[in-house]
Amino acid sequence: MKTSELDIDIYNNVKPDKVLEYLRLSGWHKHSNFSDRAAIWVYNNANGKQFQALLPLTTDIPDYASRMDDVFRVLALVEQRSQSEIFNDLVDVTAIATDKGREVLNLRFNFDSDVTGVSEIEASAKHLGVILESLQNLFDSIAQVKAGRPSPFGKVAKEITDQARLSILGTFKGSFGVRLAIAPKPEQQQLSLTDTLENQPLGELVIDEFFKVLEQSHDRNFEHLSDRLTNLQRRTTSNYRKFLLSLSDADASLAIDWGSLNTNRGGSARITAEDAIASIETIKKLEVEAPQEYQVMGELLAASKTGKTFELRNMEDDSRLSGKISDEILEDRNIKLTIGTLYNATLREKIAVSSITGEGKVDRVLIKIHPWHLEA
């Protein structure tokens, strides 16, 4: 066992509720309340040996740090780990954010072993990878909106993704824990967005918006959730649905602690697999009932009046957009669809969600079009 010691005052950064949750998930059981300010917890190892720990329940006792140090000494004996390693699992996330100079998120997953085939201290690499990838995509799309530059398609601008990028700082015990940090603020890029962000770091605004969405999903406040997702626009709504699907597929519940450099930010949020399923149903309805219209300037690559199909190359990001041509365009003899010509086009999108897989497919319709030079 490692015997690394910590300065006793550092235990003031450990909250009683986090240690209580850690003990419960690590196989400890509450024996009795010593008073309304402390509780005795016990643990029996595989050899039948019993360990006891007196857990302080409030931080306002004079010797709180010393009492928490005693708890960590017992945990170090039980787990055959150093106190510093256990401290890393339980330290208040705000203290980590301050130390790193970044916004930090502690993600704690509880996976149903019947679905993932893993224990509480393991995680399916496949499921975890999908969850983290969908979370990053969600952060990118929220960042677009908060930066005042939303787009329903194409790549998100690098100066935006750079500020919403998540990095893994490590893992920790207590169900399965992953510690993430938002990218350090790039000062030279942040300046270009301060007018729309009211001098607040973009990463901080993204996490705050993400927490509000999670809270409304967990509370099953679907009316407010629909309003918020409508304001966050189509791409964010779609990415949030994919994030919820990743949790549902893994049958995972998620608890998140946010440590912020802003004393007015931070906090905790949670969402269960059941919350995710219920929210997905709301989003499906929202996506069907609220189609989105937007304009693009693009080169017409293909058009078929008999097949009622088109393909445009978006000049902004070189992406290709295809779909159906509306009857109004086909019936208007004044509209000429000439391959290779630049057009200003208005597209209407809605997402058709499969009732079997839950995956969404974009149905796109060209509803207005005229040559670009007329607009110029």
Buried (B, 14 or more C-beta within 10 A) or exposed (E): EEEEEBEEEBBEBBBBEBBBBBBEBBEBEEEEEEEEBBBEBBBEEEEEEEBEBEBBBEEEEEEBBEBBBBBBEBBBBBBEBBBBBBBBBBBBBBBBBBEBEBBBBBBBBBBEEEBBEBEBEEBBEEBBEBBBEBBBBBBBBBBBBBBEBBBBBBEBBEBBBBBBBBEEBEBBBBBBBBBBBBBBBEEEBBEEBEEEBEEBBBBBBBBBBBBBBBBBBBEEBBEEBBEBBBEBBBBBBBBBBBBBBBBBBBBBBBBBBBBBBEEEBBBBBBBBBEBBBBBBEBBBEBBBEBBBEBEBBBBBBBBEEEEBBBBBBBEEEEBEBEBBBBEEBBEEEEBEBEEEBBBBBBBBBBBEBEEEEBEBEBBBBBBBBBBBEEEE
